[in-house]
Amino acid sequence: MTDRQLDVVYCEGWAPETRAVVGRMSVGDARARHERGEQYAVALTGGSGQPRALLEVAMAHRFARSWHFDEHDRRVRQFDYRVLTDGQVFLLEENQWDYTALEQHDVDERALSRECRYQLDGGVHETVHQRIPGRRRSSRVTIGRFSVPAEELRQPVPEFGDWLPLARLGEAWDGLRATADPDVAEPARAPWHPPVPMRPFALDEMFTPGTRFVLPNEMGTVVAETQAAGMLRLTSGRLVAADPYQLSAGPAPFATTVAPGTYPVELAKVRHDSIATVAAARVTISPEPVVSWQLALRPGQDPTLLGDGEFYGFGVDTGLACLVDADALPAFEARLADGDDPFEELVDDLIETPEPRSGTNVIAFHSGWGDGAYPTWQGHAEDGAVVAFVVDLTIVQGGEILP
């Protein structure tokens, strides 16, 4: 009779270099980590000890991931999950690797790979990555957008030990059996970490003149300086950060609102030799000190769904960014539709454009090194109130602050 049971081994994770489980631990230790939200891993192996699936779990991060393996112990399929606020586990992403040669190593960039990114409403964005001979990097081709029933992407959060639903191994396996705990726990460094979205960096230091940074590019050492950028009139308190030429598309304001009023805007620049580049723009709502920074979100955005280094931001394809109240959007939509270009003559990286009909204005500025996607952070005071917004043009991200 065919053995349809899988052995369960709790551990730190899977080491792709050695293609082996590392850091075996007892069931009790794994359960304690689960209850504390700390990370651990679960290997599901066949009777021969060959891995069939490996689960990575970190409940404090609302994260789980399942890997499948081929007969050479290479990972061939990946399922990324997030635990939503409604208590359901959501399948966020699925990846598959097709190896064409035995010498291709685990998750080899030379392998053809297929990625499906799922949306909460069931939308699917499918992409294929393929290494082309003679090129250093793989090509990325979007091959389709389609949808699946949204309920197929969700499942209840499994109890500790109920691993088959997350493993997604199909009907070939119908049960799990515990293996003996190791005589001695095997200390090992976890070979994985849960995804960490982009974190704010040096938001205060960028606005402290004289701060020196070493940037991870040819610019090397730069020095911070600031420039007053005028007063932003927020008639509704619903702040929008966007490419000014995309105001006609009606970009959504941030979910956090502030009291209507007029607030000072300041640019942070980093200078290298004779060149000063705009690195950030700050709207100061209150002079109270910022004790914490959080990503400014628009309605419907959930930071749990972000991957490693990812962020929600706004896109720029004209080299300009701006700050404006949502009340101004209809008027600027009409002006841009009529061929009026209120942003064509920036002076010293900056232009302030009034909108008399709504009583608002737009403060536009150069977007760092140009086009891209940029996050906005909101600063909180000790009592939790929002006291600042900073548009981060990611110039100093990845850099180092010098003493």
One Martini backbone bead per residue (centre of mass of N, CA, C, O) as a GRO file, in nm:
protein
  403
    1MET     BB    1   0.097   0.035   0.021
    2THR     BB    2   0.072   0.363  -0.003
    3ASP     BB    3   0.236   0.633   0.132
    4ARG     BB    4   0.031   0.924   0.254
    5GLN     BB    5   0.246   1.027   0.455
    6LEU     BB    6   0.385   1.296   0.642
    7ASP     BB    7   0.660   1.434   0.772
    8VAL     BB    8   0.735   1.636   1.066
    9VAL     BB    9   0.965   1.922   1.069
   10TYR     BB   10   1.114   2.132   1.291
   11CYS     BB   11   1.262   2.461   1.208
   12GLU     BB   12   1.441   2.724   1.059
   13GLY     BB   13   1.504   2.582   0.765
   14TRP     BB   14   1.628   2.627   0.431
   15ALA     BB   15   1.935   2.535   0.270
   16PRO     BB   16   2.031   2.584  -0.055
   17GLU     BB   17   2.334   2.507  -0.055
   18THR     BB   18   2.270   2.207   0.091
   19ARG     BB   19   1.987   2.096   0.077
   20ALA     BB   20   1.877   2.156   0.389
   21VAL     BB   21   1.791   2.122   0.700
   22VAL     BB   22   1.784   2.364   0.971
   23GLY     BB   23   1.736   2.376   1.303
   24ARG     BB   24   1.621   2.173   1.482
   25MET     BB   25   1.306   2.126   1.662
   26SER     BB   26   1.064   2.121   1.873
   27VAL     BB   27   0.733   2.131   1.902
   28GLY     BB   28   0.726   2.319   2.150
   29ASP     BB   29   0.903   2.545   2.031
   30ALA     BB   30   0.726   2.604   1.785
   31ARG     BB   31   0.466   2.672   1.937
   32ALA     BB   32   0.581   2.909   2.099
   33ARG     BB   33   0.648   3.081   1.854
   34HIS     BB   34   0.367   3.097   1.738
   35GLU     BB   35   0.237   3.243   1.990
   36ARG     BB   36   0.458   3.490   1.958
   37GLY     BB   37   0.515   3.529   1.630
   38GLU     BB   38   0.754   3.373   1.555
   39GLN     BB   39   0.985   3.231   1.366
   40TYR     BB   40   0.952   2.938   1.149
   41ALA     BB   41   0.964   2.587   1.041
   42VAL     BB   42   0.821   2.336   0.799
   43ALA     BB   43   0.885   2.002   0.724
   44LEU     BB   44   0.779   1.796   0.447
   45THR     BB   45   0.824   1.443   0.432
   46GLY     BB   46   0.901   1.162   0.312
   47GLY     BB   47   1.001   0.843   0.377
   48SER     BB   48   1.302   0.921   0.255
   49GLY     BB   49   1.332   1.247   0.336
   50GLN     BB   50   1.216   1.400   0.115
   51PRO     BB   51   1.121   1.696   0.017
   52ARG     BB   52   0.796   1.854  -0.044
   53ALA     BB   53   0.773   2.074   0.189
   54LEU     BB   54   0.800   2.428   0.301
   55LEU     BB   55   0.737   2.622   0.590
   56GLU     BB   56   0.694   2.972   0.653
   57VAL     BB   57   0.656   3.136   0.979
   58ALA     BB   58   0.502   3.475   1.077
   59MET     BB   59   0.256   3.606   1.264
   60ALA     BB   60   0.347   3.900   1.332
   61HIS     BB   61   0.357   3.941   0.998
   62ARG     BB   62   0.132   3.789   0.851
   63PHE     BB   63   0.309   3.519   0.758
   64ALA     BB   64   0.344   3.288   0.471
   65ARG     BB   65   0.527   2.999   0.325
   66SER     BB   66   0.550   2.786   0.032
   67TRP     BB   67   0.742   2.497  -0.068
   68HIS     BB   68   0.859   2.322  -0.349
   69PHE     BB   69   1.002   2.011  -0.482
   70ASP     BB   70   1.229   1.830  -0.641
   71GLU     BB   71   1.431   1.547  -0.701
   72HIS     BB   72   1.688   1.769  -0.634
   73ASP     BB   73   1.609   1.975  -0.403
   74ARG     BB   74   1.453   2.195  -0.557
   75ARG     BB   75   1.295   2.482  -0.585
   76VAL     BB   76   0.968   2.523  -0.778
   77ARG     BB   77   0.762   2.645  -0.556
   78GLN     BB   78   0.556   2.938  -0.456
   79PHE     BB   79   0.370   3.054  -0.158
   80ASP     BB   80   0.221   3.359  -0.068
   81TYR     BB   81   0.112   3.485   0.251
   82ARG     BB   82  -0.167   3.658   0.419
   83VAL     BB   83  -0.302   3.806   0.705
   84LEU     BB   84  -0.591   3.939   0.747
   85THR     BB   85  -0.812   4.135   0.929
   86ASP     BB   86  -1.042   3.896   0.890
   87GLY     BB   87  -0.862   3.613   0.933
   88GLN     BB   88  -0.756   3.553   0.655
   89VAL     BB   89  -0.594   3.368   0.413
   90PHE     BB   90  -0.384   3.506   0.156
   91LEU     BB   91  -0.301   3.472  -0.180
   92LEU     BB   92  -0.054   3.674  -0.325
   93GLU     BB   93   0.173   3.460  -0.439
   94GLU     BB   94   0.313   3.291  -0.737
   95ASN     BB   95   0.585   3.060  -0.804
   96GLN     BB   96   0.782   2.928  -1.092
   97TRP     BB   97   1.031   2.677  -1.178
   98ASP     BB   98   1.220   2.588  -1.483
   99TYR     BB   99   1.441   2.341  -1.530
  100THR     BB  100   1.696   2.255  -1.795
  101ALA     BB  101   1.931   2.179  -1.582
  102LEU     BB  102   2.117   2.021  -1.344
  103GLU     BB  103   2.316   2.274  -1.279
  104GLN     BB  104   2.089   2.417  -1.175
  105HIS     BB  105   2.008   2.596  -0.919
  106ASP     BB  106   1.845   2.723  -0.671
  107VAL     BB  107   1.671   2.959  -0.798
  108ASP     BB  108   1.757   3.015  -1.090
  109GLU     BB  109   1.793   3.278  -1.317
  110ARG     BB  110   1.802   3.075  -1.573
  111ALA     BB  111   1.529   3.009  -1.514
  112LEU     BB  112   1.214   2.966  -1.581
  113SER     BB  113   0.967   3.205  -1.474
  114ARG     BB  114   0.656   3.230  -1.283
  115GLU     BB  115   0.424   3.500  -1.205
  116CYS     BB  116   0.162   3.549  -0.954
  117ARG     BB  117  -0.047   3.825  -0.883
  118TYR     BB  118  -0.279   3.896  -0.631
  119GLN     BB  119  -0.598   4.014  -0.574
  120LEU     BB  120  -0.863   4.064  -0.366
  121ASP     BB  121  -1.072   4.042  -0.629
  122GLY     BB  122  -0.900   3.820  -0.830
  123GLY     BB  123  -0.680   3.946  -0.960
  124VAL     BB  124  -0.427   3.886  -1.226
  125HIS     BB  125  -0.063   3.901  -1.252
  126GLU     BB  126   0.134   3.789  -1.522
  127THR     BB  127   0.481   3.670  -1.522
  128VAL     BB  128   0.783   3.639  -1.718
  129HIS     BB  129   1.108   3.490  -1.667
  130GLN     BB  130   1.403   3.524  -1.890
  131ARG     BB  131   1.701   3.411  -1.993
  132ILE     BB  132   1.925   3.573  -2.212
  133PRO     BB  133   2.165   3.522  -2.407
  134GLY     BB  134   2.410   3.780  -2.322
  135ARG     BB  135   2.262   3.853  -2.061
  136ARG     BB  136   2.265   3.947  -1.727
  137ARG     BB  137   1.953   3.962  -1.734
  138SER     BB  138   1.637   3.907  -1.705
  139SER     BB  139   1.345   3.899  -1.849
  140ARG     BB  140   1.025   4.091  -1.851
  141VAL     BB  141   0.695   3.949  -1.906
  142THR     BB  142   0.377   4.035  -1.970
  143ILE     BB  143   0.105   3.789  -2.031
  144GLY     BB  144  -0.130   3.872  -1.811
  145ARG     BB  145  -0.480   3.949  -1.735
  146PHE     BB  146  -0.687   3.817  -1.479
  147SER     BB  147  -0.931   3.596  -1.319
  148VAL     BB  148  -1.052   3.482  -1.003
  149PRO     BB  149  -1.201   3.357  -0.753
  150ALA     BB  150  -1.166   3.508  -0.453
  151GLU     BB  151  -1.223   3.256  -0.263
  152GLU     BB  152  -0.967   3.087  -0.367
  153LEU     BB  153  -0.756   3.289  -0.196
  154ARG     BB  154  -0.901   3.179   0.064
  155GLN     BB  155  -0.851   3.099   0.421
  156PRO     BB  156  -0.828   2.978   0.706
  157VAL     BB  157  -0.660   2.984   0.984
  158PRO     BB  158  -0.452   2.762   1.085
  159GLU     BB  159  -0.367   2.540   1.293
  160PHE     BB  160  -0.142   2.413   1.468
  161GLY     BB  161  -0.046   2.141   1.241
  162ASP     BB  162  -0.224   2.247   0.985
  163TRP     BB  163  -0.044   2.220   0.678
  164LEU     BB  164  -0.182   2.135   0.405
  165PRO     BB  165  -0.327   2.394   0.302
  166LEU     BB  166  -0.052   2.557   0.268
  167ALA     BB  167   0.111   2.351   0.090
  168ARG     BB  168  -0.031   2.250  -0.175
  169LEU     BB  169  -0.014   1.914  -0.266
  170GLY     BB  170  -0.274   1.788  -0.280
  171GLU     BB  171  -0.397   1.441  -0.307
  172ALA     BB  172  -0.131   1.268  -0.243
  173TRP     BB  173  -0.190   1.378   0.053
  174ASP     BB  174  -0.364   1.285   0.384
  175GLY     BB  175  -0.120   1.324   0.602
  176LEU     BB  176   0.028   1.350   0.934
  177ARG     BB  177   0.349   1.294   1.105
  178ALA     BB  178   0.533   1.277   1.375
  179THR     BB  179   0.844   1.336   1.482
  180ALA     BB  180   1.109   1.313   1.655
  181ASP     BB  181   1.268   1.475   1.866
  182PRO     BB  182   1.545   1.614   1.924
  183ASP     BB  183   1.779   1.565   2.156
  184VAL     BB  184   1.907   1.833   2.033
  185ALA     BB  185   1.916   2.132   1.962
  186GLU     BB  186   1.987   2.311   1.648
  187PRO     BB  187   2.176   2.559   1.614
  188ALA     BB  188   2.062   2.824   1.389
  189ARG     BB  189   2.044   3.026   1.131
  190ALA     BB  190   1.812   3.174   0.969
  191PRO     BB  191   1.759   3.149   0.603
  192TRP     BB  192   1.526   3.362   0.673
  193HIS     BB  193   1.272   3.623   0.616
  194PRO     BB  194   1.043   3.828   0.651
  195PRO     BB  195   0.895   4.074   0.509
  196VAL     BB  196   1.035   4.412   0.453
  197PRO     BB  197   0.941   4.697   0.419
  198MET     BB  198   0.993   4.998   0.372
  199ARG     BB  199   1.190   5.228   0.552
  200PRO     BB  200   1.253   5.491   0.717
  201PHE     BB  201   1.513   5.743   0.628
  202ALA     BB  202   1.635   6.035   0.742
  203LEU     BB  203   1.397   6.253   0.775
  204ASP     BB  204   1.540   6.454   0.969
  205GLU     BB  205   1.833   6.480   0.849
  206MET     BB  206   1.756   6.608   0.573
  207PHE     BB  207   1.650   6.876   0.760
  208THR     BB  208   1.965   6.901   0.847
  209PRO     BB  209   2.192   7.108   0.815
  210GLY     BB  210   2.507   6.934   0.740
  211THR     BB  211   2.438   6.665   0.677
  212ARG     BB  212   2.606   6.360   0.613
  213PHE     BB  213   2.633   6.149   0.320
  214VAL     BB  214   2.658   5.815   0.198
  215LEU     BB  215   2.620   5.703  -0.118
  216PRO     BB  216   2.530   5.417  -0.338
  217ASN     BB  217   2.719   5.593  -0.544
  218GLU     BB  218   2.897   5.825  -0.736
  219MET     BB  219   2.850   6.068  -0.530
  220GLY     BB  220   2.882   5.992  -0.237
  221THR     BB  221   2.931   6.272  -0.072
  222VAL     BB  222   2.679   6.457   0.106
  223VAL     BB  223   2.488   6.763   0.172
  224ALA     BB  224   2.259   6.914   0.366
  225GLU     BB  225   1.974   7.115   0.266
  226THR     BB  226   1.750   7.397   0.261
  227GLN     BB  227   1.410   7.502   0.137
  228ALA     BB  228   1.180   7.719   0.097
  229ALA     BB  229   0.823   7.650  -0.040
  230GLY     BB  230   0.600   7.763   0.125
  231MET     BB  231   0.236   7.768   0.133
  232LEU     BB  232  -0.008   7.530   0.208
  233ARG     BB  233  -0.346   7.497   0.101
  234LEU     BB  234  -0.585   7.330   0.313
  235THR     BB  235  -0.926   7.313   0.279
  236SER     BB  236  -0.976   6.988   0.370
  237GLY     BB  237  -0.710   6.805   0.460
  238ARG     BB  238  -0.654   6.650   0.175
  239LEU     BB  239  -0.378   6.497   0.080
  240VAL     BB  240  -0.168   6.526  -0.217
  241ALA     BB  241   0.058   6.308  -0.397
  242ALA     BB  242   0.211   6.398  -0.718
  243ASP     BB  243   0.199   6.427  -1.040
  244PRO     BB  244   0.094   6.715  -1.182
  245TYR     BB  245   0.012   6.572  -1.468
  246GLN     BB  246  -0.196   6.369  -1.285
  247LEU     BB  247  -0.443   6.537  -1.174
  248SER     BB  248  -0.657   6.453  -1.396
  249ALA     BB  249  -0.688   6.154  -1.254
  250GLY     BB  250  -0.757   6.174  -0.952
  251PRO     BB  251  -0.592   6.141  -0.704
  252ALA     BB  252  -0.571   6.006  -0.404
  253PRO     BB  253  -0.593   6.070  -0.093
  254PHE     BB  254  -0.514   6.044   0.210
  255ALA     BB  255  -0.656   5.898   0.484
  256THR     BB  256  -0.517   6.115   0.636
  257THR     BB  257  -0.627   6.392   0.810
  258VAL     BB  258  -0.646   6.746   0.846
  259ALA     BB  259  -0.665   7.050   0.930
  260PRO     BB  260  -0.755   7.316   0.801
  261GLY     BB  261  -0.494   7.508   0.626
  262THR     BB  262  -0.168   7.664   0.662
  263TYR     BB  263   0.144   7.521   0.543
  264PRO     BB  264   0.467   7.450   0.558
  265VAL     BB  265   0.724   7.417   0.307
  266GLU     BB  266   1.008   7.190   0.257
  267LEU     BB  267   1.324   7.140   0.122
  268ALA     BB  268   1.542   6.876   0.058
  269LYS     BB  269   1.896   6.873   0.006
  270VAL     BB  270   2.174   6.744  -0.192
  271ARG     BB  271   2.522   6.814  -0.199
  272HIS     BB  272   2.742   6.805  -0.499
  273ASP     BB  273   2.922   7.037  -0.514
  274SER     BB  274   2.718   7.230  -0.739
  275ILE     BB  275   2.493   7.012  -0.673
  276ALA     BB  276   2.137   7.022  -0.604
  277THR     BB  277   1.916   6.775  -0.475
  278VAL     BB  278   1.608   6.665  -0.443
  279ALA     BB  279   1.497   6.454  -0.157
  280ALA     BB  280   1.257   6.631  -0.020
  281ALA     BB  281   0.923   6.692   0.128
  282ARG     BB  282   0.773   6.915   0.378
  283VAL     BB  283   0.487   6.908   0.591
  284THR     BB  284   0.394   7.123   0.852
  285ILE     BB  285   0.146   7.093   1.102
  286SER     BB  286   0.345   7.074   1.357
  287PRO     BB  287   0.605   7.145   1.597
  288GLU     BB  288   0.605   6.881   1.695
  289PRO     BB  289   0.761   6.608   1.761
  290VAL     BB  290   0.879   6.327   1.605
  291VAL     BB  291   0.844   5.971   1.705
  292SER     BB  292   0.702   5.863   1.430
  293TRP     BB  293   0.690   5.662   1.128
  294GLN     BB  294   0.460   5.633   0.848
  295LEU     BB  295   0.293   5.517   0.597
  296ALA     BB  296   0.116   5.672   0.361
  297LEU     BB  297  -0.226   5.608   0.299
  298ARG     BB  298  -0.468   5.485   0.104
  299PRO     BB  299  -0.752   5.375   0.039
  300GLY     BB  300  -0.709   5.013   0.062
  301GLN     BB  301  -0.433   5.003   0.188
  302ASP     BB  302  -0.209   4.723   0.277
  303PRO     BB  303   0.094   4.658   0.428
  304THR     BB  304   0.081   4.343   0.437
  305LEU     BB  305   0.116   4.321   0.104
  306LEU     BB  306   0.408   4.376   0.130
  307GLY     BB  307   0.724   4.346   0.037
  308ASP     BB  308   1.042   4.355   0.003
  309GLY     BB  309   1.096   4.700  -0.008
  310GLU     BB  310   0.815   4.794  -0.025
  311PHE     BB  311   0.564   5.039  -0.148
  312TYR     BB  312   0.352   5.306  -0.127
  313GLY     BB  313   0.290   5.525  -0.408
  314PHE     BB  314   0.395   5.754  -0.660
  315GLY     BB  315   0.402   5.842  -0.988
  316VAL     BB  316   0.673   5.942  -1.221
  317ASP     BB  317   0.703   6.100  -1.576
  318THR     BB  318   0.820   6.433  -1.548
  319GLY     BB  319   1.014   6.509  -1.291
  320LEU     BB  320   0.757   6.563  -1.099
  321ALA     BB  321   0.624   6.696  -0.794
  322CYS     BB  322   0.340   6.722  -0.556
  323LEU     BB  323   0.130   6.943  -0.354
  324VAL     BB  324  -0.224   6.895  -0.258
  325ASP     BB  325  -0.549   6.954  -0.249
  326ALA     BB  326  -0.837   6.789  -0.335
  327ASP     BB  327  -1.001   7.048  -0.420
  328ALA     BB  328  -0.810   7.106  -0.686
  329LEU     BB  329  -0.855   6.885  -0.904
  330PRO     BB  330  -1.080   6.986  -1.097
  331ALA     BB  331  -0.934   7.245  -1.191
  332PHE     BB  332  -0.672   7.104  -1.302
  333GLU     BB  333  -0.814   6.927  -1.503
  334ALA     BB  334  -0.919   7.159  -1.677
  335ARG     BB  335  -0.652   7.301  -1.740
  336LEU     BB  336  -0.511   7.059  -1.877
  337ALA     BB  337  -0.734   7.011  -2.093
  338ASP     BB  338  -0.685   7.319  -2.212
  339GLY     BB  339  -0.349   7.343  -2.215
  340ASP     BB  340  -0.258   7.423  -1.946
  341ASP     BB  341   0.076   7.512  -1.801
  342PRO     BB  342   0.161   7.557  -1.458
  343PHE     BB  343   0.473   7.384  -1.469
  344GLU     BB  344   0.702   7.506  -1.678
  345GLU     BB  345   0.838   7.728  -1.454
  346LEU     BB  346   1.090   7.658  -1.278
  347VAL     BB  347   1.245   7.782  -0.971
  348ASP     BB  348   1.466   7.633  -0.803
  349ASP     BB  349   1.283   7.354  -0.815
  350LEU     BB  350   1.020   7.560  -0.815
  351ILE     BB  351   0.648   7.582  -0.779
  352GLU     BB  352   0.370   7.814  -0.733
  353THR     BB  353   0.014   7.739  -0.775
  354PRO     BB  354  -0.275   7.887  -0.800
  355GLU     BB  355  -0.641   7.834  -0.704
  356PRO     BB  356  -0.895   8.046  -0.682
  357ARG     BB  357  -1.166   7.878  -0.685
  358SER     BB  358  -1.063   7.691  -0.423
  359GLY     BB  359  -0.819   7.825  -0.247
  360THR     BB  360  -0.567   7.692  -0.362
  361ASN     BB  361  -0.255   7.504  -0.408
  362VAL     BB  362   0.058   7.431  -0.580
  363ILE     BB  363   0.351   7.236  -0.497
  364ALA     BB  364   0.630   7.212  -0.703
  365PHE     BB  365   0.896   6.963  -0.784
  366HIS     BB  366   1.168   6.805  -0.810
  367SER     BB  367   1.228   6.439  -0.852
  368GLY     BB  368   1.519   6.425  -0.806
  369TRP     BB  369   1.626   6.196  -1.056
  370GLY     BB  370   1.313   6.158  -1.136
  371ASP     BB  371   1.170   5.899  -1.233
  372GLY     BB  372   0.910   5.711  -1.052
  373ALA     BB  373   0.867   5.589  -0.716
  374TYR     BB  374   0.705   5.741  -0.417
  375PRO     BB  375   0.701   5.798  -0.087
  376THR     BB  376   0.494   5.870   0.203
  377TRP     BB  377   0.527   6.021   0.522
  378GLN     BB  378   0.404   6.005   0.861
  379GLY     BB  379   0.412   6.206   1.146
  380HIS     BB  380   0.424   6.138   1.500
  381ALA     BB  381   0.332   6.209   1.799
  382GLU     BB  382   0.299   6.112   2.118
  383ASP     BB  383  -0.036   6.122   2.077
  384GLY     BB  384  -0.059   6.044   1.742
  385ALA     BB  385  -0.043   6.287   1.591
  386VAL     BB  386  -0.026   6.454   1.292
  387VAL     BB  387   0.277   6.669   1.202
  388ALA     BB  388   0.373   6.523   0.922
  389PHE     BB  389   0.497   6.529   0.579
  390VAL     BB  390   0.699   6.307   0.359
  391VAL     BB  391   0.855   6.326   0.057
  392ASP     BB  392   1.035   6.049  -0.072
  393LEU     BB  393   1.307   6.036  -0.319
  394THR     BB  394   1.534   5.813  -0.237
  395ILE     BB  395   1.832   5.921  -0.224
  396VAL     BB  396   1.925   5.800   0.080
  397GLN     BB  397   1.862   5.528   0.031
  398GLY     BB  398   2.121   5.315   0.145
  399GLY     BB  399   2.271   5.495   0.318
  400GLU     BB  400   2.495   5.709   0.522
  401ILE     BB  401   2.555   5.853   0.827
  402LEU     BB  402   2.765   6.093   0.926
  403PRO     BB  403   2.938   6.230   1.205
   0.00000   0.00000   0.00000
